[in-house]
Amino acid sequence: MTEDSSTPSAEHPENWPQRQLRDATSLRALAHPLRLRLLELLGVHGPATATELAERVGHSPANCSWHLRQLAAGGFIEEAEGGTGRQRIWRFVPSGSSYGYSDDAPEVAEAAATASAIQLEHEVDELRTWRATRHTDSDRWRDVAFTTQSILWLTADELEELSEQVAELYLRQVRRHFEPETRPTGSRPVRLIAWGIPAKNLETEE
């Protein structure tokens, strides 16, 4: 299952609105690298027009506008007040979402797999970009940035427990993503990606 948590005004993370994406339309809205980029920009920097976003991503305003409408159709963004004519202002809809359930219908499962693959490519591209450009960052940030990998022997229950522990670490900081006033001086967006999966290629037949 893939999850993305976000923050409404509730006091505790467990009370934040959550969406279970069980329809192919919403999942297909996520299945495009430019849409993921637009969604991230709206989540991090706040409401913007297609023209403003186009300047950030290097695409035409018309192309960005079309992709923004697809995200809106999926319920991930919505129109904000203050727009005029074609200069509509879009805002991120604060919510967490999860998808990739074992009992999904075939069409939904296929859409979820596609969305997951594109999201993975997006994150790997971001890692490659960091590695290629980290020499331009400060010594301090180069020293604290990290990647880690390990092979563990776990039961299904232990993996479930580890998943919950990792999610708890995320939730300690996720409020800052959508509440700028909670961000300490000197903070910046940091990508933190985790997965725990059976190592199929290391298994032996019993």
N, C-alpha and C positions, 0 to 999 in steps of 0.2 A: 504494500500500500504506500502511496506517496502522499505526504502531508505538507501543507503550507499554512502555518498559523499566523493570524493577524489579530489586531487589537481593537475592540470597541471600547466603550466606556466602563465596562464591568470591572470590578475590583480585582477579581481573581481570574487567571487564565482559563480555568475549567468552565467558566461561565461565558466565555466568548462564543459568538455564533459560529457554528460549524456546518459545512455543507458536505453531504455525501454525494459525490458526482456519479449518478447511476444512469445518466442519459447520454447518448452518443453526441447530441448536439453540443452540450456544454464541453465535453471532452475534446471534440474536434476544434472548438474555439481555442483551446490551449495548444493544439498540435501545429504550431508554426513558430519558428525562432524569432521572427520580428515581433509577433504578439507577446511572447515571453518578455522580450526587451521592453516593449511599451508598457506592459503590466508592471514590470519592476520599476521603471522610471516614475510612473504615477504613484506607486506605493512608497517610493523613497522620497521623491521631490514634491509630491502633491499635485493638485489639479493643473492641467495644461491643455492647450489646444493642439490639434493635429499639426499645425504649422510649427509650433514650438517644439513638439516632439520630433518632427521631421529634421529639424536642425541638429538634434542630438544623435539621431540614428543614421543620418545620411540617406534618407529616402525622401520621395516627394510627399508633399502634404496630402495629395489625393490618395496615394497608396496607403499612407498612415491612417487617413480617415476611414478607408475601407476596412482595414484591419481593426481599428478601434470599434467600428460598428459590430464586427464579429465578436469581439470581447464583450460588448454590451449585450448582444443577443444571448451570450452564455451566462450573463449575470455577474461578470467579474468587475465591470466598471459601469458607471452611469453618468448621465449628463449633470453637470453642476450649474448653479445659478451664475448669471453674469455674462453668458455667451450671447453673441449677436450674429444673426444670419448664418453664414457658413463657418464662422469662427466659434463653433461650439466648444465649451470647456468640459473636459472629461475628468472624472475623479474615480479613484480606486474605491471599490466597495469593501469595507473592512469585514473580513471573515476568514476562517480557516477552511480548507477543503481537503478532502481525502478521496482517493479513487483506487481502483484495482482490486475489487472484491472477488472472492472465489466463486460466488454464486451469480456473477454478472451474466446477463444474456450475451450470446455470441457477438452481436453487433457492438454492444457496450464494451465487452472485453477487448475486442479488436481496436476500438477507439482509445481505450485506456492504454493499451500496449503502445500504440503510436504516440500518444501524448507523453508517455513515460520515456520512450526512446529519444524523442526530440528534447525533452527536458534534460536528459542525461548528456546529450551532445552539447547542449547549451552550457551546462556546468563544466564539462571537460574543456570546452573552448575558453571559458573564463579562466580556468587553471592554466591553460597554455599561454594565454595572454599575460597573466601574472608572471609566469616563469620567464617569458620573453622580455618583459619590461621592468622586472623588479630592480634592476640595476639603477633605475631612475628614481627609486624611492629612497627614503631615509634609512640609515643604518638601523635605527630602532625598529622600524616596521619590518625590515628584512629579517632581523633577528627573531622577532616574535611570530611571524607568519610560519605556518607549519602544514605538513601533510603527514599522515600516519597510516600504517597498514599492518595487519596482523592476522594470523590464522589461529583461531581458538577452537577448543573442543567444548561444545555446549549441548545441552539438551534443549528441546523446544521450549520448555518452561524457563530455562535460564536465558535463552535468547529473548523471550518475551520480557523478562525482567530487565535485561540490558537495554532493550528498546525503550522501556518506560523511563529508565534512568537517563538515557540520552535526551529524550523528549523533555524531561524535567530541566536539564541544563539549558536547553533552548528557551524554554518558557521563562526562565529567570531574566532574560534579556530582551525578549521579543517585543515587549511593550514599547521600548525605545524606537522601534521601527516606525510606529504610527503615532507616537506622541513625542514630537521633537523637543518639547520642553523638558523631557526626562533624560535627554542625551547629555552626558558630561562633556565638558570642554576637551577638545582634542580627539573626540571619538569620530569614527568614519565607518561607512558601510563595510562589513566583513562577511564574506561568504563562508558558511559552515555547512558542509554536506556530510551525511553519514548514511551508511547502509550496512546491514548485517544479513548475509545471505549464505545458504549452504554452499560449500565449496565442491560443486559437482565433479569438477575435473580431478579432484584429489581422492574421491571415494573409490573403494574397491568393492567388487561383488562378493557377497557373503554366501 
